[in-house]
Amino acid sequence: MKDVHERVLWLWKKLGSLRFALFLFLVLAVGCVIGTLVPQGLSERELFSRYGPKTARWLSTLQITDLYHSLWFRALLILLGVNLIACTLQRLPKTMALLRDREEFLDPAKLTKYALHRLMDVPVEFSRVRPLTEGVLREAFGRVHHLHAPADTFSLVTEKGRWSRYMVYVIHVSVLWIFAGALAGSLYGFKGVMNVLEGETTNEVFIPRQRAMMALPFQVRCNDFDVSFYENGTPKEFRSDVTLLENDAPVLQASIRVNDPITYRGVTLYQASYGAVLKKARVAFSKGGDSERFEMALTFGEAAPFGATDRKVQLVDFTEDFSGFGPAVAIATWKEGEQPSGSWILMNHPDFHGNRIQGYHVTVLETERGYYTGLQVKRDPGVPVVLTGFVILLVGLLATFYVPHKKFYLWAQKNNPGTTVVAAAWSNKKSLAFEKEFQHLCDRLADALDRRKEGK
């Protein structure tokens, strides 16, 4: 039982050690560098084509391409959080005990060994020294504490910035707060894409990391999509006019532009891409020259009777550029109990010999196209938590580095004639500024006591 207790105590000390914290910070830093150098969110096909099968398998196994959502990265954050908690619990009681321990007596001999001290022999009667010095010290420091002292002596102590000794623990809490926000975003946030056709409504988002679809708590309807181009043909601006709906009732109307997203119910929609779609096409089918020819108006994705035959025909795909030959449509045909067959039809090359289906030469006479808007959809519930943590961290750092804990001691003894006064000061942040402050305060005391003789 004793061995178990000793092992637990040893483990507890190691968890709160500075070496363990530095080790975790180093591993996290290396991981962040790797996550910066290796593109995140690559698909399996992109991963294999970029790095080759062997390296891709290692990257996938170690979750390098999704590092910030990987189990090992989350585990490191949790371990660092445990380290901070252990460090705080181990050191906070010592700090509290140190600050609770107040002096009851002052030894003037020890005060003269302080780096900052001054010895003054003043002509003021002993009975007047206390109210005069208390007034100066209260004005400079605030509250003054009286300590035990023998007859014909008295001693005072006053301090500032005592609370700043706790700021290191405020920093610990702020870092834990930031970690909690990061984990909340990692566990409960998502980042995906949705393509919405003009005039259509959807709430489905594709999540590449999970390779799955998810439903938003509201629907997105694309009322209109507009794109403008520079003279060289590159896109200048694209804008989506959308309506957000809940229970089929509009709740928000807005325009989404690049770098100008909208946010609703914690979900942010960014303008990411766009593309053209084929809505309808008028297509001519001919066989044996023009001896057998008929035209059809086909709606994209809808099957229609294939002329006077027992077959069905359907527009199944569309691309703006098919292998450098311009726009093309994919048309498929089938009949009951048969696998569909079809071909890509080049729209700008009506005489192309490959524009054939079931012995018919196919010509696209007219098309009706539309646009779809590509929206990036993101939700990160940890962002407010992380921002709050950073504000607390900034306050803690400023207080830790710029607010010192200062103490000023004063001891006085009755002489015949006059009084001997010893002043000394201490600060946890030794600086030239505090030395000047001490000297200035001693000068004020000396002026108040009308000094005649000074020593150091």
VEXSE-298175 format. One line per 2 residues: number of its first residue (from 1); their letters; for each residue x, y, z of C-alpha. Coordinates in Angstrom, 2 decimals. Example, Ala and Ser with C-alpha at 12.3 -4.5 7.8 and 13.67 -1.06 7.14 Angstrom:
<recs>
1 = as = 12.30/-4.50/7.80 ~ 13.67/-1.06/7.14
</recs>
This chain:
<recs>
1 = mk = 0.00/0.00/0.00 ~ 2.87/2.33/0.81
3 = dv = 4.50/1.61/-2.56 ~ 1.27/2.46/-4.38
5 = he = 0.97/5.73/-2.46 ~ 4.60/6.61/-3.28
7 = rv = 4.08/5.84/-6.98 ~ 0.93/7.94/-7.12
9 = lw = 2.74/10.80/-5.38 ~ 5.67/10.48/-7.80
11 = lw = 3.30/10.50/-10.80 ~ 1.45/13.53/-9.39
13 = kk = 4.70/15.48/-9.04 ~ 5.78/14.52/-12.57
15 = lg = 2.43/15.63/-14.02 ~ 2.93/19.08/-12.51
17 = sl = 6.61/19.43/-13.41 ~ 7.98/22.15/-15.64
19 = rf = 9.98/19.60/-17.67 ~ 6.81/17.73/-18.59
21 = al = 5.15/21.02/-19.64 ~ 8.13/21.95/-21.84
23 = fl = 8.10/18.49/-23.43 ~ 4.39/18.80/-24.26
25 = fl = 4.87/22.32/-25.65 ~ 7.73/21.04/-27.84
27 = vl = 5.69/18.15/-29.24 ~ 2.70/20.43/-29.88
29 = av = 4.96/22.96/-31.61 ~ 6.40/20.26/-33.87
31 = gc = 2.87/19.05/-34.63 ~ 1.74/22.58/-35.55
33 = vi = 4.74/22.96/-37.88 ~ 3.86/19.68/-39.59
35 = gt = 0.22/20.75/-39.83 ~ 1.35/23.98/-41.51
37 = lv = 3.65/22.27/-44.00 ~ 1.27/19.41/-44.92
39 = pq = -1.99/20.61/-46.53 ~ -5.00/19.79/-44.36
41 = gl = -8.25/18.24/-45.56 ~ -6.87/16.46/-48.64
43 = se = -9.08/13.80/-50.18 ~ -7.77/10.26/-50.49
45 = re = -7.23/10.72/-54.23 ~ -5.33/14.00/-53.73
47 = lf = -3.25/12.41/-50.99 ~ -2.18/9.47/-53.17
49 = sr = -1.46/11.60/-56.24 ~ 0.61/14.12/-54.23
51 = yg = 2.66/11.83/-51.98 ~ 2.43/8.35/-53.46
53 = pk = 0.74/5.30/-51.92 ~ 3.36/4.45/-49.25
55 = ta = 3.73/7.97/-47.81 ~ 0.00/8.57/-48.15
57 = rw = -0.77/5.50/-46.02 ~ 1.56/6.76/-43.26
59 = ls = 0.06/10.26/-43.39 ~ -3.44/8.81/-43.25
61 = tl = -2.59/6.43/-40.38 ~ -1.04/9.22/-38.31
63 = qi = -3.92/11.58/-39.25 ~ -1.41/14.19/-40.42
65 = td = -3.75/15.60/-43.07 ~ -6.38/16.23/-40.39
67 = ly = -3.93/16.91/-37.59 ~ -5.94/19.36/-35.50
69 = hs = -8.81/16.86/-35.24 ~ -6.57/13.85/-34.65
71 = lw = -6.82/11.81/-31.46 ~ -3.14/12.26/-30.58
73 = fr = -3.27/16.05/-30.95 ~ -6.36/16.22/-28.73
75 = al = -4.65/13.90/-26.25 ~ -1.64/16.25/-26.08
77 = li = -3.92/19.22/-25.37 ~ -5.64/17.26/-22.61
79 = ll = -2.27/16.23/-21.13 ~ -1.08/19.84/-21.16
81 = gv = -4.31/20.82/-19.43 ~ -3.72/18.13/-16.78
83 = nl = -0.16/19.44/-16.37 ~ -1.43/22.98/-15.75
85 = ia = -4.06/21.77/-13.29 ~ -1.47/19.69/-11.40
87 = ct = 1.01/22.59/-11.42 ~ -1.63/24.96/-10.07
89 = lq = -2.84/22.62/-7.34 ~ 0.73/21.90/-6.23
91 = rl = 1.90/25.52/-6.08 ~ -1.20/27.56/-5.21
93 = pk = -1.36/26.43/-1.54 ~ 2.30/27.43/-1.09
95 = tm = 1.63/30.87/-2.58 ~ -1.44/31.34/-0.40
97 = al = 0.48/30.30/2.72 ~ 3.31/32.68/1.81
99 = lr = 0.93/35.60/1.40 ~ -1.00/34.75/4.55
101 = dr = 2.22/34.79/6.57 ~ 2.51/38.36/7.85
103 = ee = 5.28/39.76/9.99 ~ 4.53/40.30/13.66
105 = fl = 7.85/41.93/14.62 ~ 10.50/43.92/12.74
107 = dp = 14.23/43.61/13.40 ~ 15.93/46.93/12.54
109 = ak = 19.25/45.12/12.05 ~ 17.71/43.00/9.29
111 = lt = 16.10/46.03/7.69 ~ 19.51/47.67/7.25
113 = ky = 20.59/44.64/5.19 ~ 17.89/45.22/2.57
115 = al = 19.18/46.47/-0.78 ~ 16.84/49.44/-0.42
117 = hr = 17.01/51.00/3.05 ~ 17.63/54.34/4.72
119 = lm = 18.54/55.31/8.29 ~ 17.36/58.70/9.51
121 = dv = 17.88/60.53/12.79 ~ 15.17/63.17/13.05
123 = pv = 14.64/65.89/15.67 ~ 10.88/65.23/15.89
125 = ef = 9.53/63.98/19.20 ~ 8.74/60.26/19.21
127 = sr = 5.02/60.84/19.89 ~ 4.68/62.83/16.66
129 = vr = 6.57/60.43/14.37 ~ 3.81/57.82/14.09
131 = pl = 0.99/60.10/12.82 ~ 3.36/61.90/10.44
133 = te = 4.77/58.70/8.90 ~ 1.35/57.01/8.75
135 = gv = -0.03/59.93/6.76 ~ 2.76/59.75/4.17
137 = lr = 2.55/55.94/3.86 ~ -1.24/55.89/3.57
139 = ea = -1.08/58.44/0.77 ~ 1.55/56.38/-1.08
141 = fg = 0.46/52.79/-0.36 ~ -2.95/52.82/1.24
143 = rv = -3.60/50.70/4.30 ~ -0.90/50.63/7.00
145 = hh = -0.43/47.67/9.37 ~ 0.94/48.13/12.91
147 = lh = 3.28/45.42/14.21 ~ 4.22/44.43/17.73
149 = ap = 7.08/46.49/19.13 ~ 8.78/47.05/22.52
151 = ad = 8.21/50.20/24.55 ~ 9.51/53.44/23.04
153 = tf = 9.49/51.87/19.57 ~ 6.91/51.23/16.87
155 = sl = 6.94/49.49/13.48 ~ 4.74/49.72/10.41
157 = vt = 4.42/47.76/7.17 ~ 2.42/48.55/4.08
159 = ek = 2.24/46.89/0.67 ~ 0.87/47.15/-2.85
161 = gr = 0.18/44.63/-5.59 ~ -0.23/41.66/-3.28
163 = ws = -2.90/40.25/-5.63 ~ -0.41/40.20/-8.55
165 = ry = 1.19/37.08/-7.05 ~ -1.97/35.19/-8.07
167 = mv = -1.84/36.32/-11.70 ~ 0.32/33.36/-12.75
169 = yv = -2.62/31.14/-11.79 ~ -4.97/33.37/-13.77
171 = ih = -2.70/32.66/-16.75 ~ -3.01/28.93/-16.06
173 = vs = -6.81/29.21/-15.98 ~ -6.86/31.26/-19.20
175 = vl = -4.75/28.65/-21.02 ~ -7.10/25.91/-19.79
177 = wi = -10.01/28.04/-20.98 ~ -8.43/28.34/-24.43
179 = fa = -7.81/24.57/-24.56 ~ -11.43/23.94/-23.61
181 = ga = -12.58/26.21/-26.44 ~ -10.26/24.50/-28.92
183 = la = -11.52/21.06/-27.90 ~ -15.14/22.22/-28.08
185 = gs = -14.57/23.47/-31.62 ~ -12.77/20.25/-32.57
187 = ly = -15.44/17.96/-31.12 ~ -18.65/19.84/-31.86
189 = gf = -17.74/22.09/-34.79 ~ -17.78/21.25/-38.49
191 = kg = -16.61/22.61/-41.82 ~ -18.28/21.61/-45.06
193 = vm = -19.59/22.72/-48.43 ~ -23.02/23.01/-49.99
195 = nv = -23.96/23.73/-53.61 ~ -27.31/25.45/-54.10
197 = le = -28.89/25.96/-57.51 ~ -30.58/29.25/-58.30
199 = ge = -34.17/29.04/-57.13 ~ -33.62/25.89/-55.12
201 = tt = -33.55/25.23/-51.36 ~ -31.45/22.80/-49.35
203 = ne = -30.13/22.21/-45.85 ~ -27.63/19.44/-46.67
205 = vf = -23.91/20.04/-46.16 ~ -21.13/17.72/-47.28
207 = ip = -18.41/17.25/-44.63 ~ -15.18/16.24/-46.46
209 = rq = -13.39/15.17/-43.28 ~ -16.11/12.65/-42.44
211 = ra = -17.10/12.02/-46.06 ~ -20.71/12.34/-44.99
213 = mm = -23.71/14.61/-45.32 ~ -25.27/16.50/-42.44
215 = al = -28.39/18.63/-42.14 ~ -28.41/22.24/-40.96
217 = pf = -31.08/23.39/-38.47 ~ -32.32/25.75/-41.20
219 = qv = -32.63/25.79/-44.99 ~ -30.79/27.93/-47.53
221 = rc = -32.53/29.16/-50.68 ~ -30.50/30.78/-53.46
223 = nd = -32.70/33.51/-54.87 ~ -30.15/34.80/-57.36
225 = fd = -26.50/34.38/-58.27 ~ -24.47/37.01/-60.06
227 = vs = -20.88/36.94/-61.29 ~ -18.85/39.71/-62.96
229 = fy = -15.58/39.27/-64.84 ~ -12.44/41.24/-65.61
231 = en = -11.53/41.91/-69.23 ~ -9.19/38.88/-69.25
233 = gt = -12.07/36.62/-68.27 ~ -11.16/35.96/-64.63
235 = pk = -13.96/36.36/-62.07 ~ -14.13/39.81/-60.51
237 = ef = -16.89/39.28/-57.98 ~ -19.53/36.69/-57.34
239 = rs = -22.51/37.22/-55.08 ~ -25.28/35.02/-53.79
241 = dv = -28.61/36.49/-52.69 ~ -30.00/33.96/-50.23
243 = tl = -32.94/33.49/-47.90 ~ -32.64/31.40/-44.75
245 = le = -35.79/29.55/-43.73 ~ -37.01/27.75/-40.63
247 = nd = -40.16/25.64/-40.89 ~ -40.52/27.03/-44.43
249 = ap = -40.74/30.57/-43.04 ~ -38.08/33.18/-44.03
251 = vl = -35.92/34.28/-41.09 ~ -33.08/36.12/-42.84
253 = qa = -32.39/37.60/-46.26 ~ -28.82/38.58/-47.12
255 = si = -26.17/38.73/-49.82 ~ -23.04/36.62/-49.45
257 = rv = -19.86/37.87/-51.11 ~ -16.25/36.78/-50.97
259 = nd = -14.81/37.93/-47.59 ~ -18.29/39.04/-46.53
261 = pi = -20.01/36.00/-44.95 ~ -23.23/35.80/-42.94
263 = ty = -23.78/34.03/-39.62 ~ -27.01/32.58/-38.29
265 = rg = -27.47/30.37/-35.23 ~ -23.72/29.98/-34.88
267 = vt = -23.31/28.76/-38.48 ~ -21.30/30.94/-40.87
269 = ly = -21.81/30.81/-44.65 ~ -18.94/31.92/-46.88
271 = qa = -18.97/32.49/-50.63 ~ -16.44/29.92/-51.85
273 = sy = -17.13/28.95/-55.49 ~ -19.70/28.76/-58.24
275 = ga = -20.41/26.74/-61.32 ~ -22.72/26.40/-64.30
277 = vl = -25.44/23.77/-64.58 ~ -27.60/22.65/-67.44
279 = kk = -31.32/23.01/-66.83 ~ -32.81/22.08/-70.21
281 = ar = -31.61/21.19/-73.71 ~ -33.30/20.81/-77.10
283 = va = -31.65/17.85/-78.78 ~ -32.00/16.44/-82.33
285 = fs = -31.60/12.69/-83.02 ~ -31.10/11.55/-86.62
287 = kg = -30.40/8.23/-88.34 ~ -29.62/7.56/-91.99
289 = gd = -29.04/11.18/-92.82 ~ -32.31/13.00/-92.19
291 = se = -34.57/10.09/-93.13 ~ -35.31/9.41/-89.49
293 = rf = -35.03/12.57/-87.43 ~ -36.82/13.90/-84.38
295 = em = -36.22/16.58/-81.74 ~ -36.75/16.42/-77.98
297 = al = -36.80/18.97/-75.14 ~ -35.00/17.27/-72.26
299 = tf = -34.96/18.50/-68.66 ~ -31.78/17.74/-66.75
301 = ge = -32.13/14.66/-64.55 ~ -35.61/13.71/-65.81
303 = aa = -36.20/10.62/-67.96 ~ -38.33/10.94/-71.10
305 = pf = -39.55/8.48/-73.80 ~ -36.91/8.12/-76.51
307 = ga = -38.94/9.05/-79.59 ~ -41.16/6.23/-80.85
309 = td = -38.91/3.54/-79.34 ~ -39.46/1.55/-76.17
311 = rk = -36.46/3.21/-74.56 ~ -35.95/6.10/-72.13
313 = vq = -33.47/8.96/-72.52 ~ -32.06/11.37/-69.94
315 = lv = -29.54/14.22/-69.53 ~ -27.28/12.89/-66.77
317 = df = -24.25/15.23/-66.69 ~ -22.83/18.49/-67.97
319 = te = -19.38/20.05/-68.09 ~ -18.18/23.46/-69.25
321 = df = -15.06/22.00/-70.87 ~ -14.67/18.38/-71.95
323 = sg = -10.94/17.69/-72.49 ~ -10.44/21.06/-74.18
325 = fg = -13.33/20.61/-76.64 ~ -15.71/23.01/-74.93
327 = pa = -19.06/22.29/-73.27 ~ -20.53/18.82/-73.44
329 = va = -23.57/16.93/-72.14 ~ -23.79/13.31/-71.13
331 = ia = -26.92/11.58/-72.46 ~ -27.93/8.07/-71.43
333 = tw = -30.60/5.74/-72.77 ~ -32.01/2.42/-71.54
335 = ke = -35.02/0.17/-71.54 ~ -36.63/-2.09/-68.99
337 = ge = -34.23/-4.74/-67.68 ~ -31.17/-3.21/-69.43
339 = qp = -28.18/-1.30/-68.07 ~ -28.10/2.35/-69.25
341 = sg = -25.63/3.27/-72.00 ~ -24.69/6.66/-73.30
343 = sw = -22.05/9.09/-74.47 ~ -20.67/12.60/-74.07
345 = il = -22.03/14.91/-76.77 ~ -19.77/17.81/-77.78
347 = mn = -22.02/20.86/-78.10 ~ -19.62/23.04/-80.16
349 = hp = -18.74/20.19/-82.56 ~ -22.08/18.92/-83.95
351 = df = -20.38/16.92/-86.74 ~ -18.11/14.99/-84.35
353 = hg = -18.38/11.30/-85.19 ~ -18.56/10.37/-81.51
355 = nr = -21.83/12.23/-80.98 ~ -23.84/9.00/-81.29
357 = iq = -26.28/7.05/-79.13 ~ -27.95/3.77/-80.17
359 = gy = -27.09/4.44/-83.80 ~ -28.49/7.98/-83.70
361 = hv = -26.37/11.03/-84.39 ~ -27.01/13.57/-81.65
363 = tv = -26.91/17.35/-82.01 ~ -27.53/19.81/-79.19
365 = le = -29.57/22.62/-80.73 ~ -30.26/24.84/-77.74
367 = te = -29.58/24.88/-74.02 ~ -30.90/26.66/-70.95
369 = rg = -28.22/27.01/-68.30 ~ -28.14/28.23/-64.73
371 = yy = -25.63/28.75/-61.96 ~ -25.13/27.12/-58.64
373 = tg = -23.42/28.83/-55.75 ~ -20.79/26.98/-53.75
375 = lq = -20.94/27.93/-50.06 ~ -18.49/26.98/-47.36
377 = vk = -20.39/26.23/-44.18 ~ -18.60/26.44/-40.84
379 = rd = -19.57/26.18/-37.21 ~ -17.09/26.53/-34.34
381 = pg = -18.73/26.79/-30.91 ~ -15.31/27.19/-29.29
383 = vp = -14.51/30.59/-30.84 ~ -16.17/32.75/-28.10
385 = vv = -14.52/30.60/-25.43 ~ -11.08/30.94/-27.06
387 = lt = -11.45/34.72/-27.49 ~ -12.48/35.09/-23.84
389 = gf = -9.49/32.98/-22.81 ~ -7.11/35.18/-24.79
391 = vi = -8.50/38.33/-23.14 ~ -8.00/36.77/-19.69
393 = ll = -4.52/35.63/-20.73 ~ -3.58/39.14/-21.85
395 = vg = -4.80/40.65/-18.57 ~ -2.89/38.02/-16.59
397 = ll = 0.34/38.57/-18.54 ~ 0.18/42.35/-18.20
399 = at = -0.47/42.09/-14.46 ~ 2.26/39.47/-13.98
401 = fy = 4.96/41.44/-15.76 ~ 4.00/45.02/-14.97
403 = vp = 2.34/44.98/-11.53 ~ 4.94/44.26/-8.82
405 = hk = 4.30/43.16/-5.28 ~ 5.90/45.91/-3.15
407 = kf = 6.41/46.14/0.61 ~ 7.57/49.12/2.64
409 = yl = 8.80/48.72/6.22 ~ 9.31/51.44/8.82
411 = wa = 10.76/51.08/12.32 ~ 11.21/53.97/14.79
413 = qk = 12.84/54.21/18.22 ~ 12.72/57.01/20.74
415 = nn = 16.04/58.78/21.33 ~ 17.01/61.57/23.61
417 = pg = 16.67/63.89/21.83 ~ 14.68/63.07/18.67
419 = tt = 13.89/59.75/17.00 ~ 15.77/57.16/14.93
421 = vv = 13.86/55.89/11.89 ~ 14.79/52.94/9.66
423 = aa = 12.95/52.61/6.32 ~ 13.34/49.63/3.99
425 = aw = 11.51/48.26/0.96 ~ 11.25/45.07/-1.05
427 = sn = 9.72/44.18/-4.43 ~ 9.46/40.90/-6.34
429 = kk = 10.47/42.84/-9.46 ~ 13.62/44.79/-8.80
431 = sl = 13.86/47.72/-11.10 ~ 15.35/51.16/-11.34
433 = af = 11.86/52.61/-11.27 ~ 11.10/51.04/-7.88
435 = ek = 14.43/52.24/-6.48 ~ 13.55/55.79/-7.52
437 = ef = 10.09/55.36/-5.98 ~ 11.66/54.25/-2.70
439 = qh = 14.09/57.17/-2.60 ~ 11.29/59.61/-3.38
441 = lc = 9.13/58.18/-0.58 ~ 12.03/58.40/1.89
443 = dr = 12.55/62.03/0.90 ~ 8.87/62.71/1.58
445 = la = 9.15/61.05/4.99 ~ 12.27/63.05/5.79
447 = da = 10.59/66.29/4.79 ~ 7.57/65.41/6.90
449 = ld = 9.82/64.68/9.88 ~ 12.01/67.72/9.29
451 = rr = 15.22/65.67/9.27 ~ 18.57/67.05/10.34
453 = ke = 20.81/64.03/9.88 ~ 20.72/61.19/7.36
455 = gk = 22.69/58.00/7.06 ~ 22.65/54.88/4.99
</recs>
